[in-house]
């Protein structure tokens, strides 16, 4: 909120402007909410005397004369953290504040009576705009922040909180929270205390979570460990929060923490976070397990990409071949991730809703696909169908390719069932995935049969697929001496006009004889 400091003005020319610097009613640097108002008469008397003693130190002090009250003006609008605006009409801005407005501020700054009593007495004398400005006045740095909470609580009781007032209070509270978090000497319990005060004031904003806001603020200032400590403190105190069960939600505090870590691509950290919370007795919300399962999928995917790069470097002779021990460690890491994913899925099934349990199969399917476990991935496809979620054809094709690469003949047969009724475009896509699966697994005889089957159906395989099969069969001739499949495929491709004449040659070592034939 922007404000300007003006000089003293007479009561007939007072405008709305807030001084930003005042030490009249300031708190320690790490405290933004005072205790509940519970002064004895002696304490109240000392408070008033202390205020009057500071009379000459600050022009903001209360005086019996209205002309001694510091003038202030609300210039146009206040910018809120969440994009809300407290607008004022130009005509209203020119209007003078009522006497009741200044009396209310004066009485509350004396701290002799409860703010709610003061406001109740002057209820009919204060406009809605003036009540908002009283709230803003006490929210400034150096003012008694507790009074702002008391004012808002009274507004709630009187049913005088509209959307603009709610957004204003949310913005004020966000400002206080941010100041606490930025302070390097603060402890998370201070932030939680402030949230507890907000709850006492009835500050509940629809579609907005202050807990998520606090976590985001910790992330912004790169105090992530304190963000985790904050969530632990929230859960230990049992502060209520709203959990989003829909697929686009981020769950409760633990789920939101895990989601923030995923955004930072710390996938293994997100998984470990959720499990650690459960192990220490702070039971995560079920949706957190789904977020952790998504993190497992992401980690497996990144791990697979790294392995592919490593294999590329190995083929290019940039790095040495992996030894047996390294291969074992790679396989163990991958299997451990899958095991964690299965454990998380069991927790969702045990503790979550039916809708969440249905989402488990999607996560498990993605996990097994990334891990290259074809049979398990196929099982999740049928599980999804059983709970009423029809997987897309492309998912069947991906699982088909994995099963083909592992030469799981029965699974391939099951996954191909029904394709005979599909369109030619769909058939070509499915058989292309099957062909590539065989190529990846090094099963070139099966790849040859699939390629011929596509030609028999009038489908034209992609050039790279044809070339890969021919290259694989040619290598196989050198290993086994069997060249029949290679020659048959060459002849068939020539008949289909997919290749030109081929020159086949053979060398007989015994006679040092070359035999060359044109196909």
C-alpha positions in Angstrom: 0.0 0.0 0.0 1.4 3.4 -0.9 0.9 6.4 1.3 2.3 9.8 1.6 3.1 11.8 4.7 1.4 15.2 4.9 1.7 18.0 7.4 -0.8 19.0 10.0 -4.2 20.1 8.6 -7.1 21.7 10.2 -10.2 19.6 10.8 -12.0 21.3 7.9 -9.4 20.3 5.4 -8.5 16.8 6.5 -7.7 14.4 3.7 -7.0 10.6 3.9 -3.3 9.9 3.9 -1.4 7.5 6.2 2.1 8.2 7.6 4.3 5.1 7.1 6.7 5.8 9.9 5.6 6.0 13.5 6.9 4.5 16.7 3.8 5.4 18.9 2.4 1.9 19.0 5.1 -0.3 17.5 5.8 -4.0 18.3 9.1 -5.8 18.4 10.5 -6.5 14.9 9.4 -10.1 15.0 5.9 -9.6 16.5 2.9 -8.4 14.5 0.0 -9.4 16.7 -0.4 -8.4 20.2 -2.1 -10.6 22.9 -5.9 -10.5 23.2 -7.0 -7.2 24.9 -7.1 -7.9 28.6 -5.7 -4.8 30.4 -6.4 -4.1 34.0 -7.3 -0.5 35.0 -3.7 0.0 36.2 -2.3 -1.3 32.9 -4.7 0.9 30.9 -3.7 4.0 32.9 0.0 3.3 32.3 -0.7 2.8 28.6 -2.5 6.1 28.3 0.2 7.9 30.3 2.9 6.4 28.1 1.0 7.6 25.0 0.7 11.1 26.3 4.3 11.2 27.3 5.2 10.6 23.6 3.1 13.5 22.6 6.0 15.6 21.4 7.8 12.8 19.7 5.3 12.1 16.9 2.6 14.1 15.2 0.5 10.9 15.0 -0.4 11.1 18.7 -4.0 11.5 19.8 -5.0 14.9 21.0 -8.2 16.1 22.4 -8.3 18.6 19.5 -9.2 17.2 16.1 -6.6 19.5 14.5 -3.8 17.6 16.2 -4.8 14.3 14.7 -2.5 13.4 11.8 -4.2 14.0 8.5 -4.3 11.2 5.9 -5.8 10.6 2.5 -6.6 7.5 0.5 -5.2 8.2 -3.0 -7.4 6.5 -5.6 -7.0 2.9 -4.7 -5.0 0.4 -2.7 -3.1 -2.4 -4.4 -3.6 -5.8 -2.9 -1.4 -8.8 -3.0 -4.1 -10.9 -4.7 -5.0 -8.3 -7.3 -8.0 -6.8 -5.5 -8.6 -3.1 -5.3 -10.1 -0.8 -2.7 -11.4 1.9 -4.9 -12.6 5.4 -4.0 -14.6 7.7 -6.1 -13.0 11.1 -6.8 -16.1 12.8 -5.3 -15.8 10.7 -2.1 -12.1 11.4 -1.9 -12.9 15.2 -1.7 -15.4 14.6 1.0 -14.3 15.3 4.6 -14.2 12.4 7.1 -17.0 12.6 9.7 -16.3 13.5 13.3 -17.2 9.9 14.2 -14.3 8.6 12.2 -11.7 10.6 14.1 -13.4 9.9 17.4 -13.2 6.1 16.7 -9.5 6.2 15.9 -8.8 8.4 18.9 -10.7 6.1 21.3 -9.1 3.0 19.9 -5.6 4.5 20.2 -6.2 5.3 23.8 -6.5 1.6 24.4 -8.9 2.1 27.3 -11.8 0.3 25.8 -12.2 -2.7 23.6 -12.2 -1.7 19.9 -15.5 -3.6 19.4 -17.1 -1.5 22.1 -15.9 1.7 20.4 -17.2 0.6 17.0 -20.5 -0.6 18.4 -21.1 2.8 20.0 -20.3 4.6 16.7 -21.9 2.1 14.4 -24.5 4.4 13.0 -22.0 7.3 12.6 -19.5 5.4 10.4 -19.9 4.7 6.7 -18.8 1.5 5.1 -15.9 3.3 3.5 -14.8 4.8 6.8 -14.8 1.4 8.4 -12.5 0.1 5.7 -10.2 3.1 6.3 -10.1 2.4 10.1 -9.0 -1.1 9.2 -6.2 0.2 6.9 -5.2 2.8 9.5 -4.4 0.2 12.1 -2.8 -2.2 9.7 0.1 0.2 9.0 3.6 -0.5 10.3 4.0 1.1 13.7 0.3 0.9 14.6 -1.3 -1.7 16.8 -1.9 -4.6 14.5 -4.1 -6.3 17.0 -6.6 -3.4 16.6 -6.9 -4.2 12.9 -7.9 -7.8 13.8 -10.4 -6.6 16.3 -11.9 -4.2 13.8 -12.3 -7.0 11.3 -13.7 -9.4 13.8 -16.3 -6.8 14.8 -17.2 -6.2 11.1 -17.7 -10.0 10.8 -20.0 -10.1 13.7 -22.0 -7.2 12.3 -22.2 -8.8 8.9 -20.5 -5.8 7.3 -17.7 -7.6 5.5 -18.2 -7.5 1.7 -15.8 -9.0 -0.9 -13.7 -5.8 -1.0 -13.2 -5.8 2.7 -12.3 -9.4 2.8 -9.7 -9.0 0.0 -8.4 -5.9 1.9 -7.9 -7.9 5.1 -6.3 -10.8 3.2 -3.8 -8.4 1.6 -3.0 -6.9 5.0 -2.4 -10.3 6.6 -0.3 -11.4 3.6 1.8 -8.3 4.2 2.3 -9.1 7.9 3.2 -12.8 7.0 5.7 -11.7 4.4 7.5 -9.3 6.8 7.8 -12.2 9.3 9.2 -14.6 6.7 11.7 -12.1 5.3 13.1 -11.6 8.8 16.0 -14.0 9.2 15.5 -14.2 13.0 11.9 -15.3 12.9 10.7 -18.8 14.0 7.9 -20.7 12.2 5.8 -20.6 15.4 5.4 -16.8 14.9 3.9 -17.4 11.5 1.6 -20.1 12.8 0.5 -17.8 15.7 -0.4 -15.1 13.2 -2.5 -17.6 11.2 -4.2 -18.6 14.4 -5.1 -15.0 15.0 -6.5 -14.8 11.5 -8.8 -17.7 12.3 -9.9 -16.1 15.5 -10.9 -13.0 13.4 -13.0 -15.2 11.1 -10.8 -14.5 8.1 -11.8 -17.2 5.6 -11.4 -16.4 2.0 -13.1 -18.7 -0.6 -10.8 -20.4 -3.1 -7.8 -19.1 -1.2 -5.5 -20.8 1.2 -3.2 -18.7 3.5 -1.3 -21.9 4.3 -0.4 -22.3 0.6 0.4 -18.5 0.5 2.9 -18.9 3.4 4.5 -21.9 1.7 4.9 -19.9 -1.5 6.4 -17.0 0.4 9.0 -19.3 1.9 9.8 -20.6 -1.5 10.2 -17.1 -2.9 12.8 -16.2 -0.3 14.5 -19.6 -0.7 13.8 -20.8 2.8 12.4 -24.1 1.8 13.4 -26.0 4.9 11.6 -23.5 7.0 8.6 -24.0 4.8 8.7 -27.7 5.7 9.0 -26.8 9.4 6.0 -24.5 9.0 3.8 -27.3 7.6 4.9 -29.6 10.4 3.9 -26.9 13.0 0.6 -26.4 11.3 -0.2 -30.1 11.4 1.0 -30.5 15.0 -1.4 -27.8 16.2 -4.2 -29.2 14.2 -5.1 -26.1 12.3 -8.0 -26.7 10.0 -7.6 -26.4 6.2 -9.5 -27.2 3.1 -8.4 -30.2 1.1 -9.1 -30.3 -2.7 -9.9 -33.8 -3.8 -10.3 -33.0 -7.5 -7.6 -34.0 -10.0 -6.4 -30.5 -10.5 -6.0 -29.8 -6.8 -2.8 -29.9 -4.9 -4.1 -31.6 -1.7 -3.4 -30.1 1.7 -0.2 -28.5 3.0 1.9 -31.7 2.5 0.6 -32.1 -1.0 1.3 -28.5 -1.8 4.9 -28.8 -0.5 5.4 -31.9 -2.7 3.9 -30.1 -5.7 6.3 -27.1 -5.2 9.2 -29.5 -5.1 8.0 -31.1 -8.3 7.9 -27.7 -10.0 11.5 -27.3 -9.0 12.2 -30.8 -10.5 13.2 -32.2 -7.2 11.1 -35.4 -7.8 12.9 -37.7 -5.4 12.8 -35.0 -2.7 9.0 -34.7 -3.1 8.6 -38.5 -2.7 10.8 -38.6 0.4 9.0 -35.6 1.9 5.6 -37.3 1.8 7.0 -40.6 3.2 8.9 -38.8 6.0 5.7 -36.9 7.1 3.9 -40.2 7.3 6.8 -41.9 9.2 6.9 -39.2 11.8 3.2 -39.5 12.6 1.9 -36.5 10.7 -0.5 -38.3 8.5 -0.6 -36.8 5.0 -3.9 -36.2 3.1 -4.5 -39.0 0.6 -4.1 -36.7 -2.4 -0.5 -36.2 -1.3 0.2 -39.8 -2.1 -1.0 -39.3 -5.7 1.3 -36.3 -6.0 4.1 -38.4 -4.7 3.2 -41.1 -7.3 3.4 -38.5 -10.0 6.9 -37.5 -8.7 7.9 -41.2 -9.0 6.8 -41.3 -12.6 8.7 -38.1 -13.3 11.8 -39.4 -11.6 11.6 -42.7 -13.6 11.1 -40.8 -16.8 14.2 -38.6 -16.2 16.2 -41.6 -15.2 15.2 -43.3 -18.5 16.3 -40.2 -20.4 19.7 -40.3 -18.6 20.2 -44.0 -19.5 19.4 -43.4 -23.1 22.0 -40.6 -23.2 24.5 -42.8 -21.5 23.9 -45.6 -24.1 24.4 -43.0 -26.9 27.8 -42.0 -25.4 28.7 -45.6 -25.1 28.0 -46.3 -28.8 30.0 -43.3 -29.7 32.9 -44.6 -27.6 32.8 -41.5 -25.4 32.4 -43.5 -22.3 33.3 -47.1 -21.3 30.7 -49.9 -21.2 28.9 -50.2 -17.8 30.3 -53.0 -15.7 28.2 -55.6 -14.0 28.1 -53.7 -10.6 26.9 -50.5 -12.2 24.2 -52.3 -14.2 23.0 -53.9 -10.9 22.9 -50.5 -9.2 20.9 -49.0 -12.0 18.4 -51.9 -12.0 18.1 -51.6 -8.2 17.4 -47.9 -8.2 14.7 -48.4 -10.8 13.1 -51.3 -8.9 13.2 -49.3 -5.6 11.4 -46.5 -7.2 8.7 -48.8 -8.5 8.4 -50.4 -5.1 7.9 -47.0 -3.5 5.2 -46.1 -6.1 3.4 -49.4 -5.3 3.5 -48.6 -1.6 2.1 -45.1 -2.2 -0.7 -46.6 -4.3 -1.6 -48.9 -1.5 -1.9 -46.0 0.9 -4.3 -44.2 -1.5 -6.4 -47.3 -1.8 -6.6 -47.7 2.0 -7.2 -44.1 3.0 -8.5 -42.3 -0.1 -11.9 -41.9 -1.7 -13.2 -44.0 -4.6 -12.3 -41.2 -7.1 -8.8 -41.1 -5.8 -8.4 -44.9 -6.0 -9.4 -44.7 -9.7 -6.6 -42.3 -10.3 -4.1 -44.8 -8.8 -4.3 -47.0 -11.9 -3.4 -44.1 -14.2 -0.3 -43.3 -12.1 0.7 -47.0 -11.9 0.3 -47.4 -15.7 2.6 -44.4 -16.3 5.0 -45.7 -13.7 5.3 -49.2 -15.3 5.5 -47.7 -18.8 8.5 -45.5 -17.7 10.1 -48.6 -16.0 9.6 -50.7 -19.1 7.5 -53.3 -17.3 5.1 -54.4 -20.0 3.1 -57.1 -18.3 2.4 -54.9 -15.2 1.5 -52.0 -17.5 -1.0 -54.2 -19.4 -2.6 -55.3 -16.1 -3.2 -51.6 -15.2 -4.9 -51.1 -18.6 -7.5 -53.8 -17.7 -7.8 -52.4 -14.2 -8.7 -49.0 -15.6 -11.4 -50.5 -17.8 -12.8 -52.4 -14.7 -13.3 -49.1 -12.8 -14.9 -47.5 -15.8 -12.0 -45.4 -17.2 -11.4 -46.2 -20.8 -7.7 -45.8 -21.7 -7.0 -44.2 -25.1 -5.8 -46.3 -28.0 -2.4 -44.7 -27.8 -1.9 -46.1 -24.3 -2.6 -49.6 -25.7 -0.1 -49.0 -28.5 2.7 -47.9 -26.1 2.2 -50.9 -23.8 2.0 -53.1 -27.0 5.5 -51.8 -28.0 6.9 -52.6 -24.6 5.5 -56.1 -24.5 6.8 -56.7 -28.1 10.3 -55.5 -27.1 10.2 -58.1 -24.3 8.7 -60.7 -26.6 5.6 -61.3 -24.4 3.7 -63.1 -27.1 0.5 -63.7 -25.1 0.3 -60.0 -24.0 0.9 -58.9 -27.6 -2.0 -61.1 -28.8 -4.4 -59.7 -26.1 -3.5 -56.1 -26.9 -4.0 -56.7 -30.7 -7.5 -58.1 -30.2 -10.0 -55.9 -31.8 -7.7 -54.1 -34.1 -9.1 -55.9 -37.1 -12.2 -53.7 -36.8 -10.3 -50.5 -36.6 -9.7 -48.0 -39.4 -6.7 -48.3 -41.7 -5.1 -45.3 -40.1 -5.5 -46.8 -36.6 -4.2 -50.2 -37.8 -1.1 -48.6 -39.3 -0.4 -46.8 -36.0 -0.8 -49.9 -33.9 1.3 -52.1 -36.1 4.0 -49.5 -36.4 4.2 -49.4 -32.6 4.4 -53.2 -32.6 7.1 -53.2 -35.3 9.2 -50.6 -33.4 8.8 -52.7 -30.2 10.3 -55.7 -32.0 13.1 -53.6 -33.5 14.0 -52.1 -30.1 14.1 -55.6 -28.5 16.2 -57.0 -31.3 13.5 -59.5 -32.5 14.0 -59.0 -36.2 12.3 -62.2 -37.4 9.1 -61.0 -35.6 9.7 -57.5 -37.0 10.0 -59.0 -40.5 6.7 -60.9 -40.1 5.0 -57.7 -38.8 6.3 -55.7 -41.8 5.1 -58.3 -44.3 1.7 -58.4 -42.5 1.4 -54.6 -43.0 2.2 -54.9 -46.7 -0.4 -57.7 -47.0 -3.0 -55.4 -45.5 -2.2 -52.6 -47.9 -0.4 -50.5 -45.3 2.9 -48.8 -46.1 5.5 -49.0 -43.3 7.6 -45.9 -42.7 11.0 -45.8 -44.5 13.0 -45.7 -41.3 11.1 -48.8 -40.0 11.9 -50.7 -43.2 15.5 -49.7 -43.2 15.9 -50.7 -39.5 14.4 -54.2 -40.2 16.7 -54.7 -43.2 19.7 -53.6 -41.2 18.8 -56.0 -38.4 18.3 -59.0 -40.7 21.7 -58.2 -42.4 23.5 -58.3 -39.1 21.7 -61.6 -38.3 23.1 -63.1 -41.5 26.7 -62.5 -40.2 25.7 -64.2 -36.8 23.7 -67.2 -38.0 24.3 -67.5 -41.7 20.5 -67.5 -42.3 19.7 -65.1 -45.2 16.3 -66.3 -46.3 14.2 -63.7 -44.5 16.5 -60.9 -45.7 16.2 -62.0 -49.4 12.4 -62.5 -49.1 12.0 -59.0 -47.6 14.1 -57.4 -50.3 12.1 -59.1 -53.0 8.7 -58.1 -51.4 9.8 -54.5 -51.0 10.8 -54.4 -54.7 7.5 -55.8 -55.7 5.7 -53.1 -53.7 7.9 -50.4 -55.4 9.4 -49.5 -52.0 13.0 -50.1 -53.0 15.1 -50.3 -56.1 17.0 -53.4 -57.5 19.3 -54.9 -54.9 22.8 -56.3 -55.5 23.4 -59.4 -53.3 26.9 -60.7 -52.9 28.4 -63.7 -51.1 32.0 -64.7 -50.5 33.1 -68.4 -50.3 36.3 -68.4 -48.3 37.4 -71.9 -49.3 37.6 -71.0 -53.0 38.1 -67.2 -52.5 35.0 -66.8 -54.7 32.5 -63.9 -54.8 29.0 -64.7 -56.0 27.0 -61.6 -57.0 23.3 -61.6 -58.0 20.9 -58.8 -58.9 17.4 -59.0 -57.3 
